[in-house]
Amino acid sequence: MLYKYFHKNFPARKILIAGLAAAFFATAPGLAAAAETGTTAVNTEAASAKELFQQSIAFMQNHDYTSALEALNKAVAIEPDRVALYGQRGTIQLNLGDYEAAVADFSKAIELMPNNAQAYGLRALAYGQLQQIPEAMKDFQKAIEIDSGNSTYYYRRGLLYANIQIKDEAIADFTQAILYKPDFPDSYYQRALLFMRKNDYERAQADINQALSLMPDYVPYLSTRAFLSAQQKDAKAALADYDKILSIEPDNETALANSGVIYSEQKNYDKALQLFDQCLAINPQQAEALNGKGYVYQQQNKTKEAINLYQQAIAADKNCADAYYNLATIYDPQADDPGNTQAIPPDNIQAAITAWQNFLRHAAYNDYDRVQHAQTRLATLDRVND
């Protein structure tokens, strides 16, 4: 196989951060009404911090974080020792991407209520965004010590471990999250991604199946299962999932390009070209579709067209390892046919060396076979070039 399926690492499904919310204002009778009225401006005549707090929640529900922050600032000025105000404002700062301000607000909430697990958990998120990993881990641990049965802290700490490539600890945290909340599909999904990184496709498949049993039409889960099926040479299952994705999102570039890859491997070049062209009509710079179309042309001995498409793929994505690999096999005809004794033109030797070097520079960490092949060809070409 001259090129591999590409898989987009989808982010974790966004969890609505509710802040410390109304729990600290034990009852908030005006809260639902405020949300239903569709508040659009801060009520400067609001008489209390509680009313401003209620306004802020209504603004957050409408994703108007700037107005929510304005309301909370006024509320804090009225009641500077109210813990919920700092928790809610910190949540708004998280949504606005002002992570240092979020840390300051959650720290104040913790100062006012030292055993507040949610404040520790949210401050951990802010520290994580600031790449202050030890502080984030310490806060997650504190949140777990206070509220050990809350799956959210294990899940979010698992995400942090995964982001810094500490796979086993991440898997352990997602496993714990599943134990406490077995109906949350993203814990299975994130654990599946980690098993994939460890090349444990069997357990990855089991987890992604479980995630899909809980959310059958969620495209990132379907895409991941299709990718797994393709990696395990189950083309029928992969195409079934890609077809389902395209029934949900007809313009899904990943599904179109990867389906084209599968059909080209089956030598159904007309169908492959149809899918690649459909993908390129949506996005002319889609590197994998350009590369895939180039591969089909290469198999059809349309060498000049193939080279042009590989070069377009590289121009669209300089990290497109597959295009470098395929380009190298054109300039180095002995790469796929060791018995070919035809002399390689000097210009092609240098072009092949450059393409092999670029492939090795951008190859995936687990692309062992092609990396070894590229290294072998480089050594051979270097001897010829001397």
MOGIJO-V80767 format. One record per residue. RES is the residue in three letters. PHI is phi in radians with two decimals (none if undefined). Layout:
[[RES PHI] [RES PHI]]
This chain:
[[MET none] [LEU -1.54] [TYR -2.73] [LYS -1.93] [TYR -1.18] [PHE -1.82] [HIS -2.28] [LYS -1.44] [ASN -1.40] [PHE -1.31] [PRO -1.21] [ALA -1.06] [ARG -1.02] [LYS -1.15] [ILE -1.75] [LEU -1.15] [ILE -1.51] [ALA -1.53] [GLY 1.30] [LEU -1.49] [ALA 0.85] [ALA -1.29] [ALA -1.03] [PHE -1.54] [PHE -1.96] [ALA -0.54] [THR -2.24] [ALA -2.43] [PRO -1.05] [GLY -1.57] [LEU -1.12] [ALA -1.09] [ALA -1.11] [ALA -1.09] [ALA -1.18] [GLU -1.24] [THR -1.34] [GLY 1.15] [THR -0.94] [THR -2.09] [ALA -2.61] [VAL -1.18] [ASN -1.39] [THR -1.24] [GLU -1.66] [ALA -0.99] [ALA -1.53] [SER -2.49] [ALA -1.10] [LYS -1.12] [GLU -1.13] [LEU -1.15] [PHE -1.06] [GLN -1.09] [GLN -1.05] [SER -1.07] [ILE -1.16] [ALA -1.06] [PHE -1.10] [MET -1.09] [GLN -1.10] [ASN -1.66] [HIS 1.08] [ASP -1.72] [TYR -1.29] [THR -1.13] [SER -1.19] [ALA -1.08] [LEU -1.13] [GLU -1.05] [ALA -1.10] [LEU -1.18] [ASN -1.03] [LYS -1.15] [ALA -1.13] [VAL -1.10] [ALA -1.12] [ILE -1.43] [GLU -2.26] [PRO -1.23] [ASP -1.95] [ARG -1.58] [VAL -1.06] [ALA -1.08] [LEU -1.15] [TYR -1.24] [GLY -1.09] [GLN -1.18] [ARG -1.17] [GLY -1.07] [THR -1.10] [ILE -1.10] [GLN -1.07] [LEU -1.05] [ASN -1.15] [LEU -1.48] [GLY 1.45] [ASP -1.66] [TYR -1.28] [GLU -1.15] [ALA -1.13] [ALA -1.09] [VAL -1.01] [ALA -1.08] [ASP -1.22] [PHE -1.18] [SER -1.11] [LYS -1.14] [ALA -1.06] [ILE -1.17] [GLU -1.05] [LEU -1.39] [MET -2.47] [PRO -1.08] [ASN -1.77] [ASN -1.54] [ALA -1.07] [GLN -1.14] [ALA -1.13] [TYR -1.10] [GLY -1.11] [LEU -1.30] [ARG -1.13] [ALA -1.06] [LEU -1.06] [ALA -1.11] [TYR -1.06] [GLY -1.05] [GLN -1.15] [LEU -1.51] [GLN 1.07] [GLN -1.65] [ILE -1.13] [PRO -1.02] [GLU -1.15] [ALA -1.11] [MET -1.11] [LYS -1.09] [ASP -1.21] [PHE -1.07] [GLN -1.09] [LYS -1.13] [ALA -1.05] [ILE -1.19] [GLU -1.08] [ILE -1.36] [ASP -2.35] [SER -1.22] [GLY -1.68] [ASN -1.56] [SER -1.12] [THR -1.02] [TYR -1.21] [TYR -1.15] [TYR -1.07] [ARG -1.23] [ARG -1.19] [GLY -1.06] [LEU -1.07] [LEU -1.15] [TYR -1.03] [ALA -1.11] [ASN -1.15] [ILE -1.79] [GLN 1.15] [ILE -1.75] [LYS -1.21] [ASP -1.13] [GLU -1.16] [ALA -1.11] [ILE -1.04] [ALA -1.07] [ASP -1.21] [PHE -1.14] [THR -1.10] [GLN -1.17] [ALA -1.07] [ILE -1.13] [LEU -1.02] [TYR -1.50] [LYS -2.50] [PRO -1.25] [ASP -1.75] [PHE -1.71] [PRO -1.16] [ASP -1.20] [SER -1.13] [TYR -1.14] [TYR -1.08] [GLN -1.12] [ARG -1.19] [ALA -1.06] [LEU -1.06] [LEU -1.21] [PHE -1.09] [MET -1.08] [ARG -1.09] [LYS -1.61] [ASN 1.06] [ASP -1.71] [TYR -1.21] [GLU -1.10] [ARG -1.26] [ALA -1.08] [GLN -1.08] [ALA -1.08] [ASP -1.22] [ILE -1.22] [ASN -1.11] [GLN -1.17] [ALA -1.04] [LEU -1.26] [SER -1.15] [LEU -1.60] [MET -2.42] [PRO -1.16] [ASP -1.96] [TYR -1.45] [VAL -1.03] [PRO -1.01] [TYR -1.21] [LEU -1.07] [SER -1.10] [THR -1.16] [ARG -1.17] [ALA -1.07] [PHE -1.05] [LEU -1.08] [SER -1.08] [ALA -1.11] [GLN -1.09] [GLN -1.70] [LYS 1.14] [ASP -1.73] [ALA -1.09] [LYS -1.07] [ALA -1.17] [ALA -1.09] [LEU -1.14] [ALA -1.06] [ASP -1.23] [TYR -1.13] [ASP -1.09] [LYS -1.15] [ILE -1.03] [LEU -1.22] [SER -1.27] [ILE -1.58] [GLU -2.26] [PRO -1.03] [ASP -1.76] [ASN -1.24] [GLU -1.13] [THR -1.08] [ALA -1.14] [LEU -1.13] [ALA -1.15] [ASN -1.22] [SER -1.09] [GLY -1.05] [VAL -1.04] [ILE -1.10] [TYR -1.14] [SER -1.20] [GLU -1.15] [GLN -1.46] [LYS 1.11] [ASN -1.61] [TYR -1.21] [ASP -1.11] [LYS -1.16] [ALA -1.06] [LEU -1.10] [GLN -1.03] [LEU -1.23] [PHE -1.10] [ASP -1.15] [GLN -1.11] [CYS -1.14] [LEU -1.24] [ALA -1.18] [ILE -1.39] [ASN -2.49] [PRO -1.09] [GLN -1.77] [GLN -1.27] [ALA -1.07] [GLU -1.20] [ALA -1.23] [LEU -1.06] [ASN -1.11] [GLY -1.09] [LYS -1.13] [GLY -1.05] [TYR -1.10] [VAL -1.05] [TYR -1.08] [GLN -1.09] [GLN -1.18] [GLN -1.61] [ASN 1.08] [LYS -1.67] [THR -1.12] [LYS -1.07] [GLU -1.12] [ALA -1.11] [ILE -1.03] [ASN -1.05] [LEU -1.22] [TYR -1.08] [GLN -1.15] [GLN -1.13] [ALA -1.08] [ILE -1.18] [ALA -1.12] [ALA -1.32] [ASP -2.61] [LYS -1.13] [ASN -1.69] [CYS -1.31] [ALA -1.04] [ASP -1.07] [ALA -1.16] [TYR -1.09] [TYR -1.08] [ASN -1.13] [LEU -1.08] [ALA -1.06] [THR -1.22] [ILE -1.32] [TYR -1.26] [ASP -2.10] [PRO -1.10] [GLN -1.41] [ALA -1.07] [ASP -1.84] [ASP -2.53] [PRO -1.01] [GLY -1.44] [ASN -1.30] [THR -1.73] [GLN -1.08] [ALA -1.14] [ILE -1.59] [PRO -0.98] [PRO -0.92] [ASP -1.08] [ASN -1.23] [ILE -1.05] [GLN -1.16] [ALA -1.11] [ALA -1.15] [ILE -1.02] [THR -1.08] [ALA -1.15] [TRP -1.09] [GLN -1.09] [ASN -1.15] [PHE -1.04] [LEU -1.08] [ARG -1.18] [HIS -2.00] [ALA -1.15] [ALA -1.17] [TYR -1.07] [ASN -1.86] [ASP -1.54] [TYR -1.07] [ASP -1.13] [ARG -1.24] [VAL -1.09] [GLN -1.11] [HIS -1.09] [ALA -1.10] [GLN -1.12] [THR -1.12] [ARG -1.14] [LEU -1.06] [ALA -1.06] [THR -1.11] [LEU -1.17] [ASP -1.11] [ARG -1.18] [VAL -1.13] [ASN -1.35] [ASP -1.31]]
